[in-house]
Amino acid sequence: MRLLQPFQNKFDQCFRDAWDRWQDWLKKLEGSPADVSSRSRANMLYDFITAEVVKQFIAVEHVRVRKERGFLVLHIQNRVAIRFKKFRGRKLKTSGIPTGQALAFQGQTLEFSSEVEPMTHLVAGYLLDSFELDLAKLAITCSLDGEHLWAPIEIIPDAGQGGITIPMPAAPGDGPRPVIRSTRKTPAEETSETR
């Protein structure tokens, strides 16, 4: 999606600065980092990411940073609305409490009070590595009722060039499963010659 290309560096910077802030915060805590649950980490990272989004995007032309019904939404050129989330698993799905607003956003039906035209709803998110020690993937997805409408777009920074959008290959197991049929004839297909 070309509309997002100029913002690749900013998206990348928001996630990486938030992760660095999280790492610094963890070092200052007494006790083991293992004392912090994955849920607490996700909540803190969300707060740090959204704080970075506000810093990076608040003065950008044709971009609005808004709190919409309890969550931060980035509006770009009144064409897309972006939320920020943690991905769960290689298929880059998200989870959360199924509130009316969350379901409307996932269903591409959330209406924004100041907008006349509907916007495409996207999620910019992060996936941690298997040991949950670092960011493994940053991507933007567009889904409808939990299913991706197009292949996720990996966030790849490109200093000074405004970013590059590269579709990520679908993970194995995505998409329809192949239909396997037996080559044996069923009784209805048998003729008198084959009996």
C-alpha positions as CSV (number, residue, x, y, z in Angstrom):
1,M,0.0,0.0,0.0
2,R,1.8,3.1,-1.3
3,L,0.0,5.3,1.1
4,L,2.0,3.9,4.0
5,Q,5.4,4.0,2.3
6,P,6.4,7.5,3.6
7,F,5.8,6.4,7.1
8,Q,7.8,3.1,7.3
9,N,10.7,4.7,9.2
10,K,8.4,6.3,11.7
11,F,6.5,3.0,12.3
12,D,9.8,1.1,12.7
13,Q,11.1,3.8,15.1
14,C,8.0,3.8,17.2
15,F,8.2,0.0,17.8
16,R,12.0,0.0,18.3
17,D,12.0,3.0,20.7
18,A,9.2,1.4,22.7
19,W,11.1,-1.9,22.9
20,D,14.3,-0.1,24.0
21,R,12.3,1.8,26.6
22,W,10.9,-1.5,27.8
23,Q,14.3,-3.1,28.1
24,D,15.7,0.0,30.0
25,W,12.6,-0.1,32.4
26,L,13.1,-3.8,33.0
27,K,16.8,-3.3,34.0
28,K,15.7,-0.8,36.7
29,L,13.3,-3.2,38.3
30,E,14.3,-5.1,41.4
31,G,14.1,-8.9,41.1
32,S,14.0,-11.0,38.0
33,P,12.5,-10.0,34.6
34,A,10.7,-13.3,34.8
35,D,8.6,-11.7,37.6
36,V,6.8,-9.6,34.9
37,S,4.0,-11.5,33.1
38,S,3.6,-11.5,29.4
39,R,0.3,-9.7,29.8
40,S,2.0,-6.9,31.8
41,R,4.7,-6.7,29.2
42,A,2.1,-6.4,26.4
43,N,0.3,-3.7,28.3
44,M,3.5,-1.7,29.0
45,L,4.7,-2.1,25.4
46,Y,1.3,-0.8,24.2
47,D,1.6,2.3,26.4
48,F,5.2,2.9,25.2
49,I,4.3,2.3,21.5
50,T,1.4,4.7,21.6
51,A,3.5,7.3,23.4
52,E,6.1,7.0,20.6
53,V,3.3,7.2,17.9
54,V,2.1,10.4,19.4
55,K,5.7,11.9,19.4
56,Q,6.4,10.7,15.9
57,F,3.1,11.6,14.2
58,I,1.5,14.5,16.1
59,A,2.8,17.2,13.7
60,V,2.8,15.2,10.4
61,E,0.8,16.7,7.6
62,H,-2.4,14.7,6.6
63,V,-2.0,12.4,9.7
64,R,-4.2,12.7,12.8
65,V,-3.4,11.0,16.1
66,R,-6.7,10.3,18.0
67,K,-8.0,8.5,21.0
68,E,-11.1,6.7,19.7
69,R,-13.3,5.0,22.3
70,G,-10.4,4.0,24.6
71,F,-7.7,3.2,22.1
72,L,-5.2,5.1,20.0
73,V,-5.9,5.4,16.3
74,L,-3.8,6.9,13.6
75,H,-5.7,8.4,10.6
76,I,-3.7,8.8,7.5
77,Q,-5.1,11.0,4.7
78,N,-8.6,10.1,5.9
79,R,-8.2,6.8,4.1
80,V,-6.8,4.4,6.7
81,A,-7.2,4.0,10.4
82,I,-4.4,2.2,12.2
83,R,-4.4,0.6,15.6
84,F,-1.3,-0.8,17.3
85,K,-1.3,-4.4,18.7
86,K,0.8,-7.4,19.6
87,F,0.6,-10.3,17.1
88,R,0.1,-13.8,18.3
89,G,1.9,-16.4,16.2
90,R,3.4,-16.6,12.7
91,K,0.0,-15.9,11.1
92,L,0.1,-12.4,12.6
93,K,-3.4,-12.6,14.2
94,T,-4.3,-10.5,17.2
95,S,-6.4,-11.1,20.2
96,G,-8.1,-9.0,22.9
97,I,-11.3,-8.5,24.7
98,P,-14.1,-8.6,22.1
99,T,-15.7,-5.2,23.0
100,G,-18.1,-3.6,20.6
101,Q,-15.4,-1.2,19.3
102,A,-12.8,-4.0,18.9
103,L,-15.3,-6.1,16.9
104,A,-16.4,-3.2,14.8
105,F,-12.7,-2.3,14.0
106,Q,-11.9,-6.0,13.1
107,G,-15.1,-6.1,11.0
108,Q,-14.1,-3.0,9.1
109,T,-17.3,-1.3,10.3
110,L,-16.1,1.1,13.1
111,E,-17.3,4.6,12.3
112,F,-15.3,7.6,13.3
113,S,-17.4,10.5,14.4
114,S,-15.7,13.2,12.3
115,E,-15.4,11.2,9.1
116,V,-17.8,11.2,6.2
117,E,-16.2,8.4,4.2
118,P,-15.4,5.0,5.7
119,M,-11.7,4.2,6.3
120,T,-9.8,0.9,5.8
121,H,-8.9,-0.4,9.3
122,L,-5.3,-1.7,9.7
123,V,-3.2,-3.0,12.5
124,A,0.4,-2.2,12.9
125,G,1.9,-4.8,15.2
126,Y,4.9,-6.6,16.5
127,L,5.8,-10.3,17.0
128,L,8.3,-11.3,19.5
129,D,10.9,-14.0,18.9
130,S,10.4,-17.6,20.3
131,F,12.2,-16.7,23.5
132,E,10.3,-13.4,23.8
133,L,13.6,-11.5,24.2
134,D,13.5,-9.3,21.1
135,L,11.2,-8.1,18.3
136,A,11.1,-10.7,15.5
137,K,8.8,-9.0,13.1
138,L,7.0,-5.7,12.6
139,A,4.1,-5.7,10.1
140,I,0.9,-4.0,9.0
141,T,-2.2,-6.2,8.5
142,C,-5.7,-5.7,7.1
143,S,-8.2,-8.3,8.2
144,L,-11.9,-8.8,8.2
145,D,-13.4,-10.8,11.1
146,G,-10.0,-12.3,11.9
147,E,-9.0,-13.3,8.4
148,H,-6.3,-11.4,6.4
149,L,-7.7,-9.5,3.4
150,W,-4.2,-9.3,1.9
151,A,-0.8,-10.6,2.8
152,P,0.7,-8.7,5.8
153,I,3.2,-5.9,4.8
154,E,6.5,-6.1,6.7
155,I,7.7,-2.8,8.2
156,I,11.2,-2.3,6.8
157,P,13.0,0.9,7.5
158,D,15.0,2.5,4.7
159,A,17.0,5.6,6.0
160,G,16.3,8.6,3.8
161,Q,14.2,6.8,1.2
162,G,10.8,6.9,2.9
163,G,10.6,3.1,3.4
164,I,9.8,0.2,1.2
165,T,6.7,-1.9,1.3
166,I,7.3,-5.6,0.7
167,P,4.5,-8.1,1.0
168,M,5.5,-11.0,3.3
169,P,5.2,-14.5,2.0
170,A,2.3,-16.4,3.5
171,A,3.3,-18.7,6.3
172,P,2.9,-22.4,5.6
173,G,-0.6,-23.5,6.5
174,D,-2.2,-20.2,5.4
175,G,-4.8,-20.4,2.8
176,P,-7.0,-23.2,1.7
177,R,-5.9,-26.7,2.2
178,P,-5.4,-28.9,-0.9
179,V,-8.2,-31.2,-1.8
180,I,-7.1,-34.8,-2.0
181,R,-9.3,-37.3,-3.8
182,S,-9.0,-41.0,-4.2
183,T,-8.3,-42.4,-7.6
184,R,-10.5,-45.4,-6.8
185,K,-13.9,-45.4,-8.4
186,T,-16.9,-45.2,-6.1
187,P,-19.7,-47.8,-6.6
188,A,-21.8,-45.3,-8.5
189,E,-19.0,-44.8,-11.0
190,E,-18.5,-48.5,-11.7
191,T,-20.0,-49.8,-14.9
192,S,-20.9,-53.3,-16.0
193,E,-17.6,-53.6,-17.7
194,T,-15.6,-53.0,-14.6
195,R,-17.5,-55.6,-12.4
